[in-house]
Amino acid sequence: MPTIPSLARYATTLLAAGGLCLPAAGSAATAWPSKAITIVVPSAAGGAADLSARTLAHFLTGKYGANVVVEDKPGAGGIIGTTAVKQAAADGYTFLLSTNSTQSANQFLYKKLPYDAARDFVDVGMLGKFGTVAVVAPSSPIGTLAQLVDEARSKPGKVFFGYYSSSSRVPPELLKHYAKIRIEGAAYKNITQILTDLRGGLIQFAFVDYLTAMGQIQGGNLKPIAVTGAKPNPAWPGVATTASAYPGFVVEGWLGISAPKGTPADIVAKMNQYMKQAIADPATREQYAKLGLQPESMDVAPFQAFVKQDVQRWKEWVKTAQIPPQ
């Protein structure tokens, strides 16, 4: 995901901190943490997911003097980073910045995964939720979802969208279903390539998660035309929801923390409490809001129940969108 312009200085500061590695506070007799904690982000450095993990790490460092390293392992829709965490020791020192893609959607989008989200991970806690926003190039004559649909109907099969994750692929496929239009998708490795081709006119639109889109829209690099959240996004109050045109068309994603299965329950509970304290912290909440994340905390059991429900949601969305697994 691209660096968010309004947060560039913040990102530079965090990246320069060497992954937020600081000496751990407290006595050497402390059971956990007694060494560096690694949070693996399954997407690119400088993107919103990366900054979300670094925001949590920043809080843990400031509040507890914790030694926290953020390690980016992008690629394959989050599969590379997720698999790396699956293979890590379940000792409470490696965590995954988990998402609706890694824990829910990927199992329906791929024929074979090198991990089983339910079997190989314990879900620790939520950081927040986000919707996606349909965007076009600033110079595009398309300004609303209705205009995009009209364009697709007048040029069947000649209107293209870009996607690079479940959050960016499922919404346009659902739009195809709801609006009964012929649009074609093009797979990309990352959002940066999508932005380049949008500006170059090679594709006409894309659905991008709030976290990625926020700074790009503020910087004038993208124009929003519809949001998939249940309510309009306060950042773009004049942009209508997809559900207002097509009832039931609501798609939301989330960010959280997960760990290798077998991670001690007391460490899982402690990390969950740390996360809840971070989300309750005004400065941290403000930073997440700037990223486009709607902060939300959950205890361990409710979060695990939420993830199970989310699996079913994505199963239905993928089925409705008629996306064949790759």
Disulfide bonds with the S-S distance in Angstrom:
none
